Amino acid sequence: MTELPMIDPGPPPPLSESRNRVLEILRTARRPMGVQDIAGRTGLHANTARFHLDGLVEAGLAARDTEERDQPGRPRMVYRAVAADATAGLRSYRMLAEMLIGVVLGGLPQPERAAVETGEKWGRYLADRPAPLQHIDAAEGVRRTVKVLESIGFAPEPPPAGITGTDEAVIRIGHCPFRELAEQHREVVCSLHLGLMRGVLSEVRAPITAERLEPFVEPSLCLARLAPASGGRP
């Protein structure tokens, strides 16, 4: 199954005042600097300056090199700042999600139906597709659906063992990774989740489908109700 970055990365831990000062000196320096150079500029003890310089190297914010010199003697270690990583920093994917939900609600005539269809496409994409002649029963279809939900960040609890294609069953979902958005825009977000489960079950050729999703029946509990697929989807 394809692994996707579904969770916003958090910001890096803040630097201490002294370490940040050392980093700023490296960034504005025209050439690499040694420990004594930094100690003289900051007023720190040489061992303290070295401690902060090595910490910046471990954090990927500075690099340590051996100074090139023509004079005899042991070359000293010098440090230089490393360009900031463009992939680091805070992400605002939740704001983007809010904007896109607004587009869906304001620009589509049937936003819930569009959300279900989009969820189905992603469910088929994320599913572990079985071999052409492999038989998938209801229990295996549920297992694969639960696996997809877990990978996204849900906390699904499968129904008791022994489910068949003629049974109705419930997957209890104890955590929603999109909770804040779902509370405000259930018609879109929960429809996406319903379609996602339908897409997985359809892709693996399970004899059941996700009939409906009951969001927040308790503060931290949603219920996905499964039913035989032979009767057709609602």
C-alpha positions in Angstrom: 0.0 0.0 0.0 1.3 3.5 -0.8 2.4 5.5 2.2 1.4 9.1 2.0 2.4 12.1 4.2 -0.9 12.7 5.8 0.2 14.5 8.9 1.6 18.1 9.0 5.2 18.1 10.2 5.7 20.1 13.3 8.2 23.1 13.6 11.8 22.3 14.6 12.6 22.9 18.3 13.7 26.5 19.0 17.4 27.3 19.5 18.7 28.8 22.7 19.6 32.4 22.7 23.3 31.7 22.7 23.2 29.0 20.0 21.0 31.3 17.8 23.6 34.0 18.2 26.4 31.7 17.1 24.3 30.7 14.1 23.7 34.3 13.1 27.4 35.0 13.3 28.2 32.1 11.0 25.5 33.2 8.6 26.9 36.7 8.3 30.5 35.7 8.2 32.4 35.9 4.8 34.5 32.9 5.6 34.4 29.8 7.9 35.2 30.6 11.5 37.0 28.7 14.2 36.1 28.1 17.8 38.3 31.0 19.0 36.8 33.3 16.4 33.3 32.6 17.7 34.4 32.8 21.3 35.9 36.3 20.7 32.8 37.5 18.9 30.3 36.2 21.5 32.2 36.5 24.7 31.6 32.8 25.4 34.3 30.4 26.8 35.9 28.4 24.0 34.5 25.2 25.3 31.0 26.7 25.3 31.4 28.1 21.8 32.6 24.6 20.6 29.5 23.0 22.3 27.1 25.3 20.4 29.0 24.9 17.1 28.9 21.1 17.4 25.2 21.3 18.3 24.5 23.3 15.1 26.4 20.7 13.1 24.2 17.9 14.6 21.1 19.9 13.8 22.1 20.3 10.2 22.4 24.1 10.5 26.2 24.2 10.2 29.1 22.2 8.7 32.5 21.4 10.1 35.6 21.4 7.9 39.4 21.3 8.2 40.9 24.6 7.3 43.1 24.7 4.3 46.4 26.3 5.1 50.0 26.5 3.7 51.7 27.1 7.0 53.1 24.3 9.1 51.3 23.0 12.0 48.0 21.2 12.7 45.1 22.7 10.8 42.2 23.9 12.9 38.6 23.0 12.6 36.4 25.7 11.1 32.6 26.0 10.9 30.2 27.5 8.3 26.5 28.0 8.2 24.5 25.6 5.9 21.7 27.1 3.8 18.3 26.6 5.3 16.4 23.5 4.2 13.5 24.6 2.1 11.6 21.5 3.2 11.7 22.5 6.8 9.3 24.7 8.7 5.7 25.0 9.5 3.0 23.7 7.1 -0.5 25.0 6.9 -2.2 22.1 5.3 -5.3 22.5 7.5 -5.8 26.0 6.2 -5.5 24.6 2.7 -8.0 21.9 3.5 -10.5 24.6 4.8 -10.1 26.5 1.5 -10.6 23.4 -0.6 -13.7 22.4 1.3 -15.0 25.9 0.7 -14.4 25.4 -3.0 -16.3 22.1 -2.9 -19.3 23.5 -1.0 -19.5 26.6 -3.0 -18.7 25.3 -6.5 -20.2 21.9 -6.8 -23.9 21.2 -7.2 -23.7 18.0 -5.1 -20.8 18.3 -2.8 -21.6 15.2 -0.7 -21.8 13.0 -3.8 -18.6 14.4 -5.2 -16.9 13.7 -1.9 -18.0 10.1 -1.8 -16.8 9.6 -5.4 -13.4 11.2 -4.6 -13.1 9.0 -1.5 -13.9 5.9 -3.5 -11.1 6.7 -6.0 -8.6 7.2 -3.2 -9.8 4.0 -1.5 -9.1 2.0 -4.6 -5.7 3.6 -4.9 -4.7 2.8 -1.3 -6.1 -0.7 -1.2 -3.9 -3.8 -1.4 -5.2 -5.2 -4.7 -5.6 -9.0 -4.6 -4.4 -11.3 -7.3 -6.8 -11.9 -10.2 -8.1 -15.3 -9.0 -7.7 -14.6 -5.3 -11.0 -15.0 -3.3 -11.6 -12.2 -0.8 -14.2 -12.9 1.8 -16.0 -10.4 4.0 -13.6 -10.9 6.9 -10.5 -10.3 4.7 -12.2 -7.3 3.1 -12.8 -5.8 6.6 -9.2 -6.5 7.5 -7.8 -4.7 4.5 -10.1 -1.8 5.1 -9.0 -1.5 8.7 -5.4 -1.6 7.6 -6.0 1.4 5.3 -7.8 3.3 8.0 -5.0 2.6 10.5 -2.3 3.9 8.1 -4.1 7.2 7.7 -4.4 7.7 11.5 -7.8 6.4 12.4 -8.2 4.0 15.3 -10.5 1.4 13.9 -11.8 -1.5 15.9 -13.0 -4.3 13.6 -16.2 -6.3 14.2 -16.0 -9.7 15.9 -14.4 -12.5 13.9 -16.7 -14.6 11.8 -18.4 -12.0 9.7 -19.7 -13.3 6.4 -21.0 -11.7 3.2 -24.6 -11.9 4.4 -23.9 -10.2 7.8 -24.2 -6.6 8.8 -21.2 -5.4 10.8 -19.8 -2.3 12.4 -16.3 -0.9 12.4 -15.9 1.3 15.5 -13.6 4.3 14.8 -12.2 5.7 18.0 -10.1 8.5 16.5 -10.6 10.9 13.5 -7.3 12.5 12.2 -9.5 15.2 10.6 -11.7 15.8 13.6 -11.7 19.6 13.6 -12.6 19.7 9.9 -15.2 16.9 10.2 -16.9 18.7 13.1 -17.4 21.7 10.9 -18.0 20.1 7.5 -19.4 16.6 8.1 -21.2 16.6 4.7 -17.8 16.7 2.9 -15.2 15.2 5.2 -17.3 12.2 6.5 -18.5 11.6 2.9 -14.9 11.3 1.9 -14.3 8.7 4.6 -17.4 6.8 3.6 -16.3 6.7 0.0 -12.7 5.7 1.1 -14.0 2.6 2.7 -16.3 1.8 -0.2 -13.4 2.2 -2.6 -11.2 -0.2 -0.6 -13.9 -2.9 -0.4 -14.7 -2.5 -4.1 -11.1 -2.7 -5.1 -10.4 -5.9 -3.2 -13.7 -7.4 -4.5 -15.1 -8.0 -1.0 -18.8 -9.1 -0.8 -19.6 -6.2 1.5 -19.7 -2.4 1.2 -19.7 0.5 3.6 -23.4 1.3 3.8 -23.2 4.5 5.9 -21.0 6.3 8.4 -22.5 7.7 11.6 -20.1 10.4 12.8 -19.6 11.3 16.5 -22.2 9.0 18.1 -20.0 9.7 21.1 -17.4 12.5 21.4 -14.6 10.2 20.2 -16.5 7.5 18.4 -17.8 7.1 14.8 -19.5 4.0 13.4 -19.0 2.6 9.9 -21.9 0.2 9.1 -21.2 -2.5 6.6 -23.7 -4.5 4.6 -23.8 -7.1 1.9 -22.7 -5.6 -1.5 -25.1 -7.7 -3.5 -28.0 -5.5 -2.6 -26.4 -2.5 -4.2 -25.1 0.7 -2.7 -27.5 3.3 -1.3 
